[in-house]
Amino acid sequence: MPPILSLLCSLIFSSALLVSANAALKNITLSLPEGTTDHGDPGLLCTPTKWTDLFTFFLGNFAAHAASIKFLPGERGVDMVPTIILSLLFPAFECSEES
């Protein structure tokens, strides 16, 4: 890296650190659910987990898995649907059929 570019990067980084170091915490009052904690870190806020949080996590995980399935070259959209459904029902399913 050229020296001038290195100097410029270090100046930008150090000024960003200065701005974040000078930012003061402000006390405000919030109504939070029972069981909310910060675990000793004032910048952290942990609220209790609800069943919808778990459902959303698993639904997103399954959808990401189905969206990342590799299909055979030249495979038609109609032929991809069973592969997606099988991958949702059986996560270890992988179609490796050669034509």
Secondary structure, DSSP 8 states (H G I E B T S, - for coil): --HHHHHHHHHHHHHHHHHHHH-----------TT-B-TT-TT--B----HHHHHHHHHHHHHHHHHT----TT--HHHHHHHHHHHHHSTT-------
